[in-house]
Amino acid sequence: MSGIPSRGGGGLLVAGTTSDAGKSVVTAGICRWLSRKGVSVAPFKAQNMSLNSFVTRDGAEIGRAQAMQAAAARVEPSALMNPVLLKPGSDRSSQVVLLGRPVGELSARGYFGGSGGASPGEKQHSGRQETLLGTVTECLAELRRTHDAVICEGAGSPAEINLRRTDIVNLGLARAARLPVVVVGDIDRGGVFASFFGTTALLSEADQRLVAGYLVNKFRGDVTLLEPGLEMLRGLTGRPTMGVLPYAHGLGIDEEDGLRVSLRGTVRESVVAPPHGADILRVAVAAVPLMSNFTDVDALAAEPGVVVRFVDRPEELTDADLVVLPGTRGTVRALEWLRERGLAAAIARRAAEGRPVLGICGGFQMLGERIEDEVESRAGTVEGLGLLPVRVRFAVHKTLARPVGEALGERVEGYEIHHGVAELLDGADEPFLDGCRVGSVWGTHWHGSLESDGFRRAFLQRVADAAGRAFVPAPDTRFGELREEQLDRLGDLIEEHADTDALLRLIENGVPEGLPFVPPGAPPFPQEPR
């Protein structure tokens, strides 16, 4: 093949039969494979729902998965790559982040639209999603103008027929941008053939014309046993399967939500180096409600001899050498949860005994004396855990920053995403990344600081000393290199197990002609062309 022409604006949408089918991983893998071929490629996800976010260099907030896909593509992350980010604040509402900036809080009905149920303040925003299609397609067009190819990731399933009328991330986007679609299915869950067929057959005829083929993900065993089913699927749908990706332990990138995340998976499922010293360190992360940026502890899990686990009971803190209070989208709610479960009292006892505690962002805010919140929870003044001399006031405007500083004699880089403004009072033993330390209790608003190798080693040594452990940080762990190895593994998956010629044809030439209709098909929504 001739390869993708320079700035040709080629594109592809990676959809999935379900959430967590592997869209993020496949998108990242295709980006890394194309980048290794010398193709200028960018990732794109029109709308993302996630509490795991990242800050670009120009101060825009996007989904962390898109930032990792940008790393796979070897390009700088941009708000163009994730123009709409929804950050859940409860089961019914989310903060809407548009082009990297928060623009308001909406209920699901207020965002997706529908008759009735919207509050008076939401009526002007009813169906807000539908109005964003123009913004989304403009962002995609700009990326296609400046890159040879753009690999788009869908969300959930394209066969969510209840949401199709206002869809801007699956077939709604593919129709608007005339993108070919490849559907990924997780065979490890079972029912992958039914999922592929059912997904296609539930789409309208116009939508089906864009679905060019399938990718099987997480296959275990002999591929030849799968081939008869793949041939039958092609006979039923007229579409090929463009690859069977094997189940690979410890794979993954920063996910949208959940706890099955990148390097912690590697630690759980792969052979890892033994401790560098005589002892291990045990890290317990409080699994608070609406936990955000849980990837902060990936760098700890990547260290030989450090064991990371998520906990929700006070007895699980007993043998922990370090307790981490992570970020959260609901600081006051998480604080109540800690108290209800007895974790707050257990953490206070740890601090009194001089045993290490680290609070990050919302966790830092909970460790303070007082929280004044008329923005996130609207709970007013709430007493914190009182372990750090800090008062927190929630501001309407969110802080989004990429700070660089120094702590424990080492250079540190991080990123900030928070409404809470911390006022440091007298009584701290030392400053700590714009936060502070008192005894063995540390607090900072900086996410990602533990990815700075020198600082992480120095911090872990302080933890080991305070815990009385003969733990020695490995001198050669390079977190950035480990992430690059993960991304290369994703690229290898695509290169070795996908029909790359077929993928290139789709990216170069667009939607193939003559794809057959699979009945019954969904009826067109009102005013949709047949």
C-alpha positions in Angstrom: 0.0 0.0 0.0 1.1 3.5 -0.6 0.5 4.6 3.0 -1.6 7.4 4.3 -0.9 10.7 2.4 0.5 13.6 4.4 -2.3 15.5 6.1 -4.9 13.5 4.3 -7.3 13.7 7.2 -7.9 9.9 7.3 -10.0 8.6 10.1 -11.6 5.6 11.8 -14.1 5.2 14.7 -13.5 2.4 17.1 -16.9 1.4 18.7 -17.6 -1.4 21.1 -20.4 -3.8 21.7 -20.4 -2.7 25.4 -18.6 -0.4 27.8 -15.2 -1.8 28.7 -15.0 -3.9 25.5 -11.5 -2.6 24.9 -12.1 0.5 22.8 -9.5 2.6 24.7 -6.9 -0.1 24.4 -7.5 -0.7 20.7 -7.5 3.0 20.0 -4.2 3.5 21.8 -2.8 0.4 20.0 -3.7 1.7 16.6 -2.2 5.1 17.4 1.1 3.6 18.5 1.2 1.2 15.5 0.6 4.2 13.1 3.1 6.4 14.9 5.7 3.7 14.5 5.0 3.7 10.8 5.7 7.4 10.6 2.1 8.5 10.4 1.1 11.7 12.1 -1.9 10.5 14.1 -4.1 11.9 16.9 -6.7 10.3 19.1 -10.2 11.7 19.6 -13.2 11.0 21.9 -16.0 13.4 21.3 -17.6 12.8 24.7 -16.1 11.0 27.7 -17.7 10.2 31.1 -14.9 9.8 33.6 -13.5 10.9 37.0 -10.0 10.1 35.7 -8.9 13.3 34.0 -5.7 15.1 33.0 -4.6 18.7 32.5 -2.9 19.7 29.2 0.0 22.1 29.1 -2.3 25.0 28.3 -4.5 24.3 31.3 -7.4 22.3 29.7 -9.0 19.3 31.4 -9.5 16.1 29.3 -10.1 12.4 30.0 -6.9 10.7 31.2 -7.4 7.9 28.6 -7.2 10.4 25.8 -4.0 11.8 27.3 -2.5 8.3 27.3 -3.7 7.8 23.7 -1.9 11.0 22.8 1.2 9.5 24.4 0.7 6.4 22.3 0.5 8.7 19.2 3.5 10.6 20.4 1.7 13.9 20.3 0.9 16.5 22.9 -2.5 16.1 24.5 -5.1 18.8 23.5 -8.6 19.8 24.4 -9.5 19.1 20.8 -9.0 15.4 21.5 -11.8 15.3 24.1 -14.1 18.3 23.6 -16.8 17.1 26.0 -15.9 15.5 29.4 -18.7 14.5 31.9 -17.6 14.2 35.5 -20.2 12.4 37.6 -21.1 14.0 40.9 -23.9 11.7 41.8 -26.0 8.9 40.1 -28.1 11.6 38.4 -25.8 14.6 37.6 -22.5 15.4 36.1 -20.2 18.4 35.7 -19.9 19.2 32.0 -16.4 20.2 30.9 -16.4 21.7 27.4 -13.2 22.3 25.5 -11.3 21.8 28.7 -13.3 24.2 31.0 -16.3 23.4 33.3 -19.5 25.0 32.0 -22.1 23.7 34.5 -23.7 20.8 36.3 -26.5 19.0 34.6 -28.8 16.0 35.3 -28.7 13.1 32.8 -32.1 14.3 31.4 -30.8 17.9 31.2 -27.8 16.7 29.2 -29.2 13.9 27.0 -32.7 15.5 26.6 -36.1 14.0 26.9 -39.6 15.1 27.8 -40.3 16.1 31.4 -38.2 15.8 34.5 -35.9 18.7 33.9 -35.6 21.2 36.7 -36.5 24.9 36.0 -32.8 25.8 35.8 -32.2 23.1 33.3 -35.0 23.7 30.8 -32.9 26.0 28.7 -30.2 23.3 28.5 -32.6 20.4 27.8 -30.9 18.2 25.3 -27.6 20.0 25.6 -25.8 17.0 24.1 -27.5 17.5 20.7 -26.4 21.1 20.5 -22.7 20.1 20.9 -22.4 18.1 17.7 -21.2 21.1 15.8 -18.5 21.8 18.4 -17.4 18.1 18.3 -17.2 17.9 14.5 -15.3 21.2 14.3 -12.7 19.8 16.8 -12.4 16.6 14.8 -12.1 18.5 11.5 -9.2 20.6 13.0 -7.4 17.4 14.0 -7.9 15.9 10.6 -6.6 19.0 9.0 -3.4 18.9 11.0 -2.8 15.1 11.1 -2.5 12.3 8.6 -5.1 10.3 10.6 -7.4 10.6 13.5 -8.5 7.5 15.5 -11.7 8.1 17.2 -13.0 6.2 20.2 -16.8 5.7 20.7 -18.5 5.4 24.1 -20.6 2.6 25.5 -22.3 0.9 22.6 -23.5 2.4 19.3 -26.7 0.3 19.7 -28.0 2.4 22.6 -31.1 3.1 20.5 -32.7 5.2 23.3 -29.9 7.8 22.9 -29.3 7.6 19.2 -31.3 10.8 18.3 -28.8 13.0 20.3 -25.7 10.9 19.8 -22.5 12.8 19.2 -19.9 10.1 20.1 -20.8 6.9 18.2 -22.8 6.7 14.9 -23.9 10.3 15.2 -20.3 11.4 14.9 -19.5 8.8 12.3 -22.4 10.0 10.2 -21.5 13.6 10.5 -17.8 13.0 9.7 -18.3 10.1 7.3 -16.1 7.8 9.3 -15.8 4.1 8.8 -16.5 2.1 12.0 -14.9 -1.0 13.5 -16.7 -2.6 16.4 -14.7 -4.2 19.2 -16.2 -7.1 21.2 -14.8 -8.7 24.4 -14.9 -12.4 23.9 -13.8 -13.1 27.4 -17.3 -12.1 28.6 -18.9 -14.6 26.3 -21.6 -14.0 23.6 -19.3 -12.0 21.3 -21.0 -13.3 18.0 -24.4 -12.4 19.3 -23.1 -9.0 20.4 -21.6 -8.3 17.0 -24.7 -9.4 15.1 -27.1 -7.7 17.5 -25.2 -4.4 17.6 -25.3 -4.3 13.8 -28.9 -5.4 13.4 -30.1 -2.8 15.9 -28.7 0.1 13.8 -30.7 2.0 11.2 -29.9 1.2 7.6 -28.0 4.5 7.2 -25.9 3.8 10.3 -25.2 0.2 9.2 -23.6 1.5 6.0 -20.7 2.8 8.1 -20.0 -0.4 10.0 -17.1 -1.9 8.1 -16.0 -4.8 10.3 -15.3 -6.3 13.7 -12.3 -6.8 16.1 -12.4 -9.6 18.7 -10.7 -8.7 21.9 -9.3 -10.8 24.8 -9.3 -14.2 23.1 -7.8 -17.2 24.9 -6.9 -20.4 23.1 -6.5 -21.6 19.6 -7.7 -19.1 17.0 -8.5 -21.9 14.5 -11.4 -23.0 16.7 -12.9 -19.5 16.3 -12.6 -19.3 12.6 -15.8 -21.1 11.7 -17.8 -18.6 13.8 -16.0 -15.7 12.1 -16.9 -17.0 8.7 -20.6 -17.5 9.7 -20.6 -13.9 11.1 -19.3 -12.7 7.8 -22.0 -14.6 6.0 -24.7 -13.2 8.2 -23.5 -9.5 8.2 -21.4 -9.2 5.0 -18.6 -7.8 7.2 -15.1 -9.2 8.0 -13.5 -9.6 11.3 -10.3 -7.6 11.1 -8.4 -9.2 13.9 -8.5 -11.5 16.9 -6.5 -9.9 19.7 -5.3 -12.3 22.4 -5.9 -11.9 26.1 -2.7 -10.2 27.4 -2.0 -10.0 31.1 -1.2 -6.6 32.6 -2.2 -4.6 29.6 -4.2 -1.5 29.6 -3.9 2.3 29.8 -5.4 4.8 32.1 -9.1 3.9 32.0 -12.1 6.1 32.3 -13.3 4.6 35.6 -13.0 1.4 37.6 -9.9 -0.1 39.2 -8.6 -2.3 36.4 -5.8 0.1 35.6 -2.5 -0.2 33.7 0.5 -0.9 35.9 -1.5 -2.2 38.9 -2.7 -4.9 36.5 0.9 -5.6 35.7 1.8 -5.9 39.4 -1.1 -8.3 40.0 -0.7 -10.5 37.0 2.9 -10.4 35.8 6.2 -11.5 37.2 7.7 -8.5 38.9 11.1 -7.9 40.4 11.7 -8.8 44.0 12.1 -6.1 46.6 15.4 -4.3 46.4 15.8 -4.3 50.1 15.0 -6.8 52.8 11.3 -5.7 53.3 8.2 -4.8 51.3 6.0 -1.7 51.8 2.2 -2.1 52.0 0.1 0.8 50.7 -3.6 1.0 51.4 -5.7 3.3 49.3 -9.1 4.3 50.7 -11.7 3.5 48.1 -13.7 6.7 48.7 -16.9 7.4 46.8 -16.5 9.2 43.4 -12.8 8.5 43.5 -10.9 10.4 40.9 -7.4 10.1 39.4 -6.8 6.8 41.1 -3.9 6.4 38.7 -1.8 8.5 41.1 -0.8 5.3 42.8 0.2 3.4 39.7 3.8 4.7 40.1 3.9 3.2 43.6 2.6 -0.2 42.3 5.3 -0.1 39.7 8.0 -0.1 42.3 9.6 -3.5 43.2 8.5 -4.4 46.7 5.5 -2.0 46.9 2.1 -3.7 47.3 -0.9 -1.5 46.6 -4.5 -2.4 47.5 -7.8 -0.6 47.7 -9.6 -0.8 51.1 -12.9 0.1 52.6 -12.6 -1.2 56.2 -10.6 0.1 59.1 -9.0 -3.3 59.9 -7.5 -3.3 56.4 -5.3 -0.3 57.5 -3.7 -2.3 60.4 -0.7 -3.7 58.5 -0.4 -0.8 56.0 2.8 1.2 56.0 1.2 4.0 54.1 -2.4 5.0 53.8 -3.4 7.1 50.8 -6.5 9.3 50.7 -7.0 9.8 46.9 -8.8 12.5 45.0 -12.6 12.5 44.8 -15.3 14.5 43.0 -17.2 14.6 46.3 -14.9 15.7 49.2 -17.7 16.1 51.8 -19.4 12.9 50.8 -16.1 11.0 51.0 -15.4 12.5 54.4 -18.8 11.3 55.7 -18.1 7.9 54.2 -14.7 7.7 56.1 -16.5 8.5 59.3 -19.4 6.1 58.8 -17.0 3.2 58.1 -14.7 3.9 61.0 -11.8 4.7 58.6 -11.6 8.3 59.9 -10.9 7.2 63.4 -8.4 4.6 62.2 -6.5 7.2 60.2 -6.5 9.6 63.2 -5.0 6.8 65.3 -2.3 6.2 62.7 -1.3 9.9 62.7 -1.1 9.9 66.5 1.2 6.9 66.3 3.4 8.6 63.7 2.4 6.2 60.9 2.4 7.7 57.4 -0.7 9.1 55.7 -0.7 10.9 52.3 -3.7 12.9 51.1 -3.9 13.9 47.4 -6.3 16.6 46.2 -9.7 15.8 47.8 -7.8 13.6 50.2 -5.6 16.5 51.2 -8.7 18.6 51.8 -10.2 16.0 54.1 -7.1 16.0 56.2 -7.6 19.7 57.0 -9.4 21.4 59.9 -12.4 22.8 58.1 -14.1 22.7 54.7 -16.4 25.5 53.4 -18.3 24.1 50.5 -21.2 26.0 48.8 -20.1 24.7 45.3 -19.6 20.9 45.1 -21.9 19.5 47.9 -23.4 22.8 49.1 -23.0 21.5 52.6 -21.7 24.7 54.1 -19.0 24.4 56.8 -17.9 20.9 57.6 -15.2 19.8 60.0 -12.3 18.0 58.5 -10.1 15.3 60.0 -8.0 17.9 61.7 -4.7 16.3 60.9 -3.2 19.2 58.9 -3.4 23.0 59.6 -5.4 23.7 56.5 -8.8 25.4 55.8 -10.4 24.8 52.5 -12.9 27.0 50.7 -14.6 25.8 47.5 -14.4 28.3 44.7 -16.8 28.5 41.8 -13.9 28.5 39.3 -11.8 25.3 39.0 -8.0 25.4 39.4 -6.4 23.7 36.4 -2.6 23.8 36.3 0.6 21.9 35.5 2.9 22.9 38.4 6.6 22.1 38.6 8.4 22.3 41.9 10.7 20.6 44.4 10.2 18.4 47.4 12.5 16.2 49.5 15.4 17.6 47.4 14.0 16.4 44.1 12.3 18.0 41.1 8.6 17.2 40.9 6.0 17.7 38.1 2.3 17.3 38.6 -1.1 18.6 37.7 -4.0 20.2 39.6 -7.8 19.8 39.2 -9.8 21.1 42.1 -12.4 23.7 43.2 -11.1 23.7 46.8 -8.7 26.5 47.7 -6.4 25.6 50.6 -5.3 28.2 53.2 -2.3 27.0 55.1 -2.3 27.9 58.8 0.5 28.0 61.3 1.6 24.7 62.6 3.0 22.8 59.7 6.4 21.1 60.0 7.3 21.9 56.4 5.7 22.8 53.1 5.0 20.0 50.7 4.1 20.6 47.0 2.0 23.6 47.8 0.5 21.6 50.7 2.2 20.7 53.9 3.4 18.0 56.3 2.8 17.5 60.0 4.7 14.6 61.5 3.9 11.6 59.3 0.9 13.2 57.6 1.4 14.7 54.1 -1.0 16.6 51.9 -0.9 18.1 48.4 -3.3 19.1 45.6 -0.8 17.8 43.1 -1.8 14.7 41.1 0.9 12.8 39.3 3.7 13.8 41.6 4.7 10.2 42.3 5.5 9.7 38.6 8.7 11.9 39.2 11.2 9.1 39.8 13.6 10.8 42.2 10.9 12.3 44.4 9.0 9.0 44.5 12.1 7.2 45.8 12.8 9.9 48.4 9.2 9.8 49.6 9.1 6.0 49.8 12.3 6.1 51.8 10.7 8.5 54.3 7.7 6.2 54.5 9.9 3.2 55.1 11.9 5.0 57.8 8.7 6.1 59.6 7.2 2.6 59.3 10.4 0.9 60.5 10.7 -1.2 57.4 14.0 -2.3 55.8 12.7 -1.3 52.4 15.0 0.3 49.9 13.6 1.9 46.7 15.0 0.3 43.5 17.4 2.8 41.9 16.5 2.0 38.3 12.7 2.1 38.1 11.8 4.6 35.4 8.0 5.1 35.4 7.9 6.9 32.0 9.8 4.0 30.4 7.4 1.5 31.9 4.5 3.4 30.4 6.2 3.5 27.0 6.8 -0.3 27.2 3.0 -0.7 27.9 2.1 1.4 24.9 4.5 -0.5 22.7 2.8 -3.7 23.8 -0.5 -2.2 22.6 1.0 -1.4 19.3 2.4 -4.9 19.0 -1.1 -6.3 19.6 -2.4 -4.4 16.6 0.6 -5.1 14.3 0.7 -8.8 15.1 -2.9 -9.8 15.4 -5.0 -7.3 13.4 -5.5 -7.1 9.7 -3.4 -3.9 9.4 -3.9 -3.7 5.6 -7.6 -3.7 6.0 -7.4 -1.0 8.8 -5.2 1.1 6.5 -7.6 0.9 3.7 -10.4 2.1 5.9 -8.3 5.0 7.3 -7.2 6.0 3.8 -10.2 5.4 1.7 -13.1 5.8 4.1 -16.3 3.8 4.2 -16.4 0.9 1.7 -19.3 0.7 -0.8 -21.9 -2.0 -0.8 -22.1 -3.0 2.8 -25.3 -5.0 3.2 -28.3 -4.2 5.4 -28.8 -6.6 8.4 -32.5 -6.8 9.3 -34.5 -5.8 11.2 -32.6 -2.5 11.8 -33.7 0.4 14.0 -36.3 2.7 12.4 -34.9 6.1 11.5 -35.5 8.7 14.2 -37.6 11.7 13.2 -36.1 13.8 10.4 -33.3 11.3 9.8 -32.7 10.6 6.1 -33.3 6.9 5.2 
